[in-house]
Amino acid sequence: MNREQISRLAHAGHPIKAPLDDDSVRRLLAHGAPRGDERVLDLGCGGAEWLLRTLTTHPRVRAEGVDISEEDLRQAREAAIRLGVGARLELHHQEAVDFRSPRPFDLVLSVGATHAFGGVLPTLAAARRHLAPGGRVVIGEGFWEREPSREAVGMLGDFTDLADTVDRVVADGWTPVHGHVSTRRELDDYEWACWGSLASWALDHPAHPDAARVRETAQARRTEWLRVYRDTWGFVTLVLRPASG
């Protein structure tokens, strides 16, 4: 079982691959697509959870998603058909950094996928290339709520604090028009869901050759969360508009 398969199992019990609940996602999308007839792009869409929510609540929206996981895209297509929105969703199996489109988008999403571009600012640079005049970007990124340990930085990455994260975005030519800092409940629910889903799968499939590995992974990740970064790491999702527009 590879890393992608383990990630899919871990996220089976959570609505999206980020520490946000359904209400937070709904509010962010309402700010990101206020008209209800936008063209929407998700760079690093995974199973297209954000796009599927947008399509089901806005019958005039059309959406495209880009991801390197063929299995995630397959599941997204199946979900879109079940929900009756398949005709309005186009999915691309490729690196998000290489994606090009002849038409711009009114909303560009990249939540929890900035690593694919090398950080927040390179992600925003990619989003800007796809953005139509007057368009918006929804981007989600981690930050340090307090000084992290060296172990936490090595585990999660070299983030800044919330104020510096926003300042860097503003200095890059963006204006935040809405934002959401994940609550302690959202952060904890996400971690419990991920490592609980893995542990449950291992218990439900004791004869599987990977059961022991999956169980050990769940225990190790849960311990890392509780002992290394639970009281240090946070997550912010910003709705942005170009400062000049």
ABEGO torsion letter per residue (X at the ends): XBAAAAAAAAAAABABBBBBBAAAAAAAAAAABAAGABBBBBBGAEAGAAAAAAAAABAABBBBBBBABAAAAAAAAAAAAAAGAAAABBBBBBBAAABBBABBBABBBBBGAAAAAGEAAAAAAAAAAABBBGBBBBBBBBBBABBBBAAAAAAAEBBBBAAAAAAAAAAAGBBBABBBBBBAAAAAAAAAAAAAAAAAAAAABAABAAAAAAAAAAAAAAAAAAAAAAAABBBBBBBBBBAAX
